[in-house]
């Protein structure tokens, strides 16, 4: 089976790859990456507009990171409950403490 797909992208489209070694990405790293996709500032933008855009981006990073941390806690609760319900309370407690 093969899949052929074409996507028309503007010539200025850029692809970037981010990696970490020996761990997953932190919520701060993902929030920063996400905010960079949401807020872009042109190099030749007015300095006042640039400053305002960067301030907005920093606020967006904080909001994204907060809610990502909430997702992590919620997912961990779901996993711990499933492991407890499967009869592995000790393992569940170890995971909860991470």
C-alpha positions in Angstrom: 0.0 0.0 0.0 1.3 3.4 -0.8 0.0 6.9 0.0 0.7 9.8 -2.2 -0.3 13.2 -1.0 0.4 16.7 -2.3 0.2 19.8 -0.2 0.6 23.2 -1.7 2.8 25.2 0.6 4.0 28.7 0.1 7.7 29.0 -1.0 8.5 30.6 2.4 7.2 27.7 4.4 9.8 26.3 6.8 10.0 23.0 8.6 11.8 22.7 11.9 12.7 19.7 14.0 13.3 19.8 17.7 14.8 16.9 19.7 15.8 16.2 23.2 18.1 13.4 24.5 17.1 10.8 27.0 13.8 12.4 28.0 10.6 13.8 26.7 10.0 17.5 26.2 9.1 19.6 29.2 5.8 21.5 29.3 7.9 24.7 29.1 9.7 23.6 25.9 6.4 22.5 24.3 4.7 25.8 25.3 7.5 27.8 23.8 7.3 25.9 20.6 3.6 26.2 20.4 3.7 30.0 21.1 6.3 30.4 18.4 3.8 28.9 15.9 1.0 31.2 17.2 2.9 34.4 17.3 5.4 35.5 14.7 7.1 38.9 14.5 8.6 40.2 11.4 12.2 41.3 11.6 11.3 44.6 10.0 8.3 45.3 12.3 8.1 48.6 14.1 10.1 48.3 17.4 7.0 49.1 19.5 4.9 46.5 17.7 7.8 44.0 18.1 7.9 44.7 21.9 4.2 44.3 22.2 4.2 41.1 20.2 7.0 39.6 22.2 5.2 40.5 25.5 2.0 38.9 24.2 4.0 35.8 23.2 5.5 35.5 26.7 2.0 35.7 28.1 0.8 33.0 25.7 3.7 30.7 26.8 2.6 31.0 30.4 -1.0 30.2 29.6 -0.1 27.2 27.4 2.3 25.9 30.0 -0.2 26.2 32.8 -2.9 24.2 30.9 -0.3 21.6 29.7 0.6 21.0 33.4 -3.1 20.6 34.2 -3.3 18.0 31.3 -0.3 16.1 32.7 -1.8 15.9 36.1 -5.2 14.8 34.8 -3.6 12.2 32.5 -1.5 10.9 35.4 -4.7 10.6 37.5 -6.4 8.6 34.7 -3.4 6.3 34.4 -3.1 5.8 38.2 -6.8 5.0 38.5 -6.6 2.5 35.6 -3.6 0.8 37.2 -5.3 0.7 40.6 -8.4 -0.8 39.1 -6.3 -3.5 37.5 -5.1 -4.5 41.0 -1.7 -2.8 41.0 -2.1 -0.2 43.8 1.7 -0.1 44.6 2.6 0.6 41.0 -0.1 3.2 40.8 1.3 5.0 43.9 4.8 5.0 42.4 3.5 6.6 39.2 1.4 9.1 41.1 4.6 10.4 42.9 6.5 11.1 39.6 
